[in-house]
């Protein structure tokens, strides 16, 4: 349809950090590849999107995102394009730490972050506002360049949450409550200049995985 563009905004597949228990923070300075589970998730995602008429695949430069994007691009004979602005949030001193340890070692900074991550960021890292400021223009440009056929963007948990909060009408300080599973698919449509989130965090393609 004329004046219509589609964007599939996706979180990367799982890494060892995502699978660790307790969960540890994985920002822009922990550039891990996909785990075995993450590779299976990416393969299932690629199969799920193989029947869609994908025109373009864009990714964060981080390994976990690029590997996921390649699984989507391959069935369509596309080359993954890298967008630096989609790099995951800088979580600063908390990189590789679990939340219980953060709460114990940095109780004041932890509480400020939990109360309002839009203004009080990860210690020595970014706020959600910082992330949105760099991500929103990049995604808008990608959407504007789409013409009828969908574009796939593979990014990250905080990147996606910050952007999706604007489409959901959620205050940015509450964006960390937005669910974003590994390889979860968010479907966004722009029609006559109006952006609308049609699907949030779809994971139907993972039903066959144990």
C-alpha positions in Angstrom: 0.0 0.0 0.0 1.2 3.5 -0.9 2.4 5.6 2.1 2.8 2.4 4.2 5.9 1.0 5.7 6.5 -2.0 8.0 9.2 -2.7 10.5 9.9 -6.0 12.4 11.9 -4.9 15.5 13.5 -7.9 17.1 15.6 -8.7 20.1 18.7 -10.9 19.4 18.8 -14.6 20.4 20.1 -15.8 23.7 23.7 -15.7 24.9 25.4 -17.4 27.9 24.8 -14.2 29.9 21.1 -14.3 29.2 21.0 -17.9 30.3 23.1 -17.5 33.5 21.3 -17.9 36.8 21.3 -15.5 38.5 20.9 -13.3 35.4 23.8 -10.9 34.7 23.6 -7.6 32.9 24.9 -7.7 29.4 25.4 -4.2 27.8 27.6 -2.9 25.0 30.9 -4.0 26.6 30.0 -7.7 26.8 30.0 -8.7 23.1 29.1 -12.4 23.4 28.1 -14.6 20.5 24.8 -16.5 20.6 24.7 -19.6 22.8 23.5 -22.9 21.4 20.0 -22.0 22.5 20.4 -18.6 20.9 21.4 -20.2 17.6 18.4 -22.4 17.6 16.2 -19.4 18.4 17.7 -17.5 15.5 17.2 -20.4 13.1 13.5 -20.7 14.1 13.1 -16.9 13.6 14.7 -17.2 10.2 12.2 -19.9 9.2 9.3 -17.9 10.6 10.3 -14.9 8.5 11.4 -16.8 5.4 7.9 -16.6 3.9 7.7 -12.8 4.5 8.7 -10.5 1.6 11.6 -9.0 3.6 13.4 -6.2 1.7 16.2 -5.3 4.2 17.8 -6.5 7.4 19.5 -4.0 9.7 21.4 -4.9 12.9 23.2 -3.5 15.9 27.0 -4.1 15.4 27.1 -6.5 18.4 27.8 -10.2 17.7 24.6 -11.5 19.2 22.5 -9.2 17.1 24.5 -9.7 13.8 24.3 -13.5 14.2 20.5 -13.3 14.7 20.1 -10.9 11.7 22.2 -13.2 9.5 19.7 -16.1 10.2 16.9 -13.8 9.0 18.7 -12.4 6.0 20.1 -15.7 4.6 16.8 -17.1 3.2 16.2 -13.9 1.4 19.7 -13.6 -0.1 20.2 -10.3 1.8 23.3 -8.8 3.3 23.0 -7.6 6.9 23.5 -3.8 7.3 25.0 -2.5 10.5 23.7 0.5 12.3 25.9 1.8 15.2 23.1 3.7 16.9 21.4 0.4 17.7 24.2 -0.8 20.0 22.9 -1.9 23.3 22.8 0.4 26.3 26.1 1.1 28.2 25.4 -0.4 31.6 28.7 1.0 33.0 30.1 -0.5 36.2 27.3 -3.0 36.4 28.3 -4.9 33.3 28.4 -8.7 34.1 26.9 -8.2 37.6 23.6 -9.7 38.8 20.9 -7.6 40.4 21.3 -8.9 43.9 25.0 -8.0 43.9 24.2 -4.6 42.5 21.6 -4.0 45.1 24.0 -5.0 47.9 27.1 -3.1 46.6 25.3 0.0 45.3 22.0 0.3 47.2 21.5 4.0 46.5 22.3 3.9 42.8 20.3 0.8 42.4 17.2 2.3 44.0 17.5 5.5 41.9 17.7 3.4 38.8 14.8 1.3 39.7 12.7 4.3 40.5 13.4 6.2 37.3 15.9 4.7 34.7 15.0 7.5 32.3 16.8 10.0 34.6 19.1 7.8 36.7 21.0 5.4 34.5 23.2 2.4 35.0 26.2 3.4 37.2 28.7 5.2 35.0 26.6 4.2 32.0 23.5 5.4 30.0 20.0 6.3 31.1 17.0 5.2 29.1 16.7 8.7 27.9 20.2 8.5 26.5 19.4 5.3 24.6 16.1 6.7 23.2 17.8 9.9 22.1 20.2 8.0 19.8 17.9 5.1 18.8 14.7 6.9 17.9 16.1 9.0 14.9 17.9 5.9 13.6 14.8 3.8 13.6 12.7 6.6 12.1 15.2 6.9 9.2 15.0 3.2 8.6 11.2 3.2 8.6 11.2 6.2 6.2 13.4 4.3 3.8 11.1 1.3 3.7 8.7 1.2 0.8 5.9 -1.3 1.1 8.0 -4.4 1.9 9.0 -5.0 5.5 12.4 -4.2 7.0 13.8 -6.3 9.8 15.8 -4.6 12.6 17.7 -6.7 15.2 18.6 -4.9 18.3 18.6 -5.3 22.1 16.5 -5.4 25.2 16.9 -1.8 26.4 17.1 -0.4 22.9 13.8 -2.0 22.0 12.1 -1.1 25.3 13.1 2.6 25.1 11.7 2.9 21.6 8.6 0.8 22.2 7.6 3.0 25.1 6.9 5.8 22.7 4.6 3.7 20.6 2.8 2.3 23.7 2.3 5.6 25.3 4.2 4.4 28.4 6.4 6.8 30.4 10.0 6.2 29.7 10.7 5.6 33.4 8.4 2.6 33.2 9.9 1.2 30.0 11.8 -1.6 31.8 8.5 -3.3 32.4 8.0 -3.9 28.6 8.6 -7.6 27.8 11.3 -8.4 25.2 12.1 -12.1 25.0 15.1 -13.3 23.0 14.0 -13.2 19.3 10.7 -11.7 20.3 9.1 -9.9 17.3 7.5 -6.5 17.4 5.5 -5.5 14.3 5.4 -1.7 13.6 3.5 0.0 10.8 3.8 3.5 9.5 0.8 4.6 7.5 0.5 8.2 6.2 3.1 9.3 8.7 1.5 7.7 11.7 3.4 5.0 13.6 1.5 2.1 15.3 2.7 -0.9 17.2 0.6 -3.9 16.0 2.3 -6.8 17.7 4.4 -6.8 20.9 7.0 -9.5 21.6 5.6 -12.3 19.5 7.4 -15.6 20.1 5.2 -18.1 18.3 8.2 -19.3 16.3 9.8 -20.6 19.5 7.0 -23.1 20.2 8.9 -26.1 18.8 11.9 -25.4 21.0 12.2 -27.3 24.4 
